[in-house]
Amino acid sequence: MAVLDVRGSCSFADYFLVCTGDSERQLNAIWEAILDALKARDVRALHKEGVGSGWLLADYGAVVVHVLAPHEREFYQLESLWEDAIAVLRIQ
């Protein structure tokens, strides 16, 4: 998991949360846990997409959540794409 501060290089968000799940079940569990935790705090996504695609995305305005399967995370390499971002938190 990584939390990236993209304020210096991105015009549409301040932070990216990037997570990986090793199976469809794990992707969905991570996804639901994030959505449920924020919903419990009355924070709702502006937009959600990607169910069943290996890349789930939830846009919360200042924060964009990416939950990816390993293949998609390796292929798209969001951390490299946003290499100017500051890593706020990284858990391997």
C-alpha positions as CSV (number, residue, x, y, z in Angstrom):
1,M,0.0,0.0,0.0
2,A,1.1,3.5,-0.7
3,V,-0.2,7.0,0.1
4,L,1.1,9.5,-2.4
5,D,1.0,13.3,-2.0
6,V,0.4,14.3,-5.6
7,R,-0.5,18.0,-4.9
8,G,2.7,19.2,-6.7
9,S,2.0,17.3,-9.9
10,C,-1.7,16.7,-10.1
11,S,-4.6,19.1,-10.7
12,F,-7.5,16.8,-9.8
13,A,-6.5,15.3,-6.4
14,D,-4.2,15.9,-3.4
15,Y,-3.5,12.3,-2.5
16,F,-3.6,8.8,-4.1
17,L,-4.1,5.7,-2.0
18,V,-2.8,2.7,-3.9
19,C,-3.5,-0.8,-2.7
20,T,-3.0,-4.3,-4.1
21,G,-5.1,-7.4,-3.6
22,D,-3.9,-10.8,-4.6
23,S,-7.3,-12.3,-5.6
24,E,-10.7,-11.1,-6.7
25,R,-12.0,-11.8,-3.2
26,Q,-9.2,-9.8,-1.5
27,L,-9.7,-6.9,-4.0
28,N,-13.4,-6.8,-3.1
29,A,-12.7,-7.1,0.7
30,I,-10.2,-4.1,0.6
31,W,-12.6,-2.1,-1.6
32,E,-15.6,-2.7,0.7
33,A,-13.6,-2.0,3.8
34,I,-12.5,1.3,2.5
35,L,-15.9,2.3,1.2
36,D,-17.6,1.2,4.4
37,A,-15.2,2.9,6.7
38,L,-15.6,6.2,4.9
39,K,-19.4,5.8,4.6
40,A,-19.5,5.3,8.4
41,R,-17.9,8.8,8.6
42,D,-20.5,10.1,6.2
43,V,-17.9,10.5,3.4
44,R,-19.2,9.3,0.1
45,A,-17.3,8.8,-3.2
46,L,-18.0,11.2,-6.0
47,H,-17.4,8.5,-8.5
48,K,-16.6,4.7,-8.4
49,E,-15.7,2.4,-11.2
50,G,-13.9,-0.8,-12.2
51,V,-15.7,-3.6,-10.4
52,G,-14.5,-6.9,-11.9
53,S,-11.7,-5.2,-13.8
54,G,-8.7,-5.7,-11.6
55,W,-8.5,-1.9,-11.0
56,L,-11.1,-0.4,-8.7
57,L,-11.1,3.4,-8.4
58,A,-13.0,5.6,-6.0
59,D,-12.8,9.4,-6.3
60,Y,-13.3,11.3,-3.1
61,G,-12.3,14.6,-4.5
62,A,-9.0,15.4,-2.7
63,V,-8.3,11.6,-2.4
64,V,-8.4,9.0,-5.1
65,V,-8.4,5.4,-4.0
66,H,-6.9,2.8,-6.4
67,V,-7.2,-0.9,-5.5
68,L,-5.4,-3.0,-8.1
69,A,-4.6,-6.7,-8.8
70,P,-0.9,-7.4,-9.0
71,H,-0.8,-7.5,-12.8
72,E,-2.6,-4.2,-13.2
73,R,-0.4,-2.5,-10.5
74,E,2.8,-3.7,-12.3
75,F,1.5,-2.8,-15.7
76,Y,0.2,0.7,-14.9
77,Q,3.0,1.6,-12.3
78,L,1.1,4.5,-10.8
79,E,4.0,5.3,-8.5
80,S,6.3,5.7,-11.5
81,L,3.7,7.6,-13.5
82,W,3.5,10.1,-10.6
83,E,7.2,10.0,-9.8
84,D,7.1,13.6,-8.5
85,A,4.7,12.6,-5.8
86,I,5.9,12.4,-2.2
87,A,5.4,9.0,-0.6
88,V,3.5,9.8,2.7
89,L,3.2,6.2,3.7
90,R,4.4,2.9,2.1
91,I,3.7,-0.5,3.4
92,Q,5.1,-3.5,1.6
